């Protein structure tokens, strides 16, 4: 039975997995969180605007949600 090490078979170096990097400065973290907050705020604003501009879609969605709830109601 062979022992599999972190370097993989053949001894070749395994490239690092994508994900958060260890050497991120606190300033970069703050900037990332600030941009994320702005994005989420704008996304919520866009959803509210879409619901206000196209009321027939939101009405249809409410009706469909009510039908789904009624379908799964237990008597």
PEHUVEN-V461982 format. One record per pair of residues at least 6 apart in sequence whose C-alpha atoms are under 6 Angstrom apart, sorted by the first residue. I is the first residue (numbers start at 1). J is the second residue. D is the distance in Angstrom with one decimal. If there is no record, write none. Layout:
I:J:D, I:J:D
//
This chain:
7:13:5.2, 7:14:5.6, 51:58:5.7
//
